[in-house]
Amino acid sequence: MNSHLRSWIRSLGTLVILIEFTFGSAYAATQSPQKKVSTSTADHSKFEVLQQEFSTAPDVTKACLTCHTEASKQIHKTTHWNWKITHPETGQVLGKKRVVNSFCGSITTNYARCTSCHIGYGWKDDSFDFSSEENVDCLVCHDTTDTYKKFPTAAGHPTYVDKPFPKKSKKIWKAPDLTKVAQAVGKPRRENCGVCHFYGGGGDGVKHGDLDSSMTNPPRTLDVHMGVDGLNFVCTECHSTDGHDLKGSHYTSVGKDKHGIDIPGRDDQSRASCESCHGDKPHEETVNNKINDHTNKVACQTCHIPTYAKGGVPSKTWWDWSTAGRMDDDGKHLKIKDENGYVTYVTKKGTFEWGENLVPEYAWLSDEIRYQELEERLDPNSIVPINTFKGDYNDPDARIWPFKIMRGKQPYDKGNNTLVISHLFGKDREAYWKSFNWNRSIKAAMDAAGADYSGDYGFIETTMHWPLSHMVASKEEALGCDECHSRNGRLAELSGFYMPGRDKSDLLDIIGWLAVLGTLGGVSLHGFGRVLFSRKRRNG
């Protein structure tokens, strides 16, 4: 081996080590999150009551309740359990049990499928016993093995034997070892919350624009708070709990948190706002301090979430139910994907559109939110907003917020001009996914809900606003001034107030130019006077 070859091999070896060090470290930072050390005072693997073979998940709950005697009673009072909440400002009864939208419509008559994300067991119809303590699912929030999963069509139960899913496929859904899971319970992690909230609406990134599987172990560049190479927050560090009641529901979004930094004894028991940690003047003070003045009218999220769906998972932005039901030439279901592999059409569900790295849309948000109710009249000649927010520039409780707006077409009653619900899931012939007959499907669901249906249906376009609070950027990556203070900036569509850089006012322009000319005139006169008096002094 000559000296040139040995030198070349040494150089190659050095290059390989450098590449491994540089990219290997970066990979490890994003793929190998630092595990948080448990501070629990209990090792559940030593509990005698858990030293048994469990045949069902409710049997595990019974064992849990022998020590945690109040846990189910606490859960029974929460929105997580009831899927129902009364809005404190409007008095409207909201929650998954009530709201109708263009994702999957409504849970009525579709319970066994929809309630696979419920924190209970057996909500398969409207006779579900909400008072049963054994029906509470402790494991879905406290499993740390990542082996416990609810079966998609089992009304909240896991499967108790290995079975294929989808049905007749070669993919096997494993039955969890309930004893092993019960002995390894711990505090909720991102994985526990994400199993429902990352996959809401029927798939990864479908419902929320700022929550998807990329947030399971996100880098700091995706979320400055949850980044595993940074603060490494889990969900419950902001969505604090009190008696199992989690704070921060989007049904009761707070436009402006006036409590500021939470202090024990005089806070609202919630850290689910930026102000609860950062206060209402979060920025370092400067000479004019304008950036802190913005927090009065602009939510922190508006500047610190420049884009969403930015972790490599697209978010669904359009769902058109009116196109559902098409088959191929052989009468088989269609499933069409785009060039990126994302599904854009399914026979059962209609047409979809997706987007990544999306720029939010902006609106005023106060505490008062209203939802279109099932029996409420709509205008068939307009796009129907599923939710609306009170607020404008003059509202002291409102601020400008960023939103994902879900758009789509969903069925409505052309005779009564109201929204309708539909019976999608089930083995009976009334289920749309069996008969593909909208009229029968809608009638079955409306009858079950005790709602009036004229028998004449159509499809109407709807919108639904989803406030964004995750995928938060650092101060270095937040929006600059010119993103909004420009003619065609991000806030170009918001009206009712004057914004420098965006708006033009002849009166203000005249006042501004007069101020400039006055300043120049004053400076000129001052200079002229000094020169004049200086010459007089020199001339005696």
Salt bridges, closest charged atoms under 4 A:
ASP43 OD2 - LYS46 NZ 3.99
ASP59 OD1 - LYS62 NZ 3.95
GLU133 OE2 - LYS73 NZ 3.54
ASP137 OD2 - LYS150 NZ 2.78
ASP146 OD1 - ARG189 NH2 2.73
ASP162 OD2 - LYS174 NZ 3.20
GLU191 OE1 - ARG189 NH1 3.78
ASP210 OD2 - HIS470 ND1 3.03
GLU237 OE1 - LYS36 NZ 3.13
ASP245 OD2 - LYS247 NZ 3.78
ASP257 OD1 - HIS259 ND1 3.38
ASP268 OD2 - HIS259 ND1 3.52
GLU275 OE2 - ARG399 NH2 2.71
ASP293 OD2 - LYS290 NZ 3.43
GLU361 OE2 - ARG407 NH1 2.97
GLU368 OE1 - LYS390 NZ 3.85
GLU373 OE1 - ARG98 NH2 2.97
ASP397 OD1 - LYS258 NZ 2.26
ASP428 OD2 - HIS423 NE2 2.99
GLU430 OE1 - ARG440 NE 3.75
ASP447 OD2 - LYS443 NZ 2.77
GLU483 OE1 - ARG490 NE 3.16
ASP503 OD2 - ARG502 NH2 2.84
ASP509 OD2 - LYS504 NZ 2.85
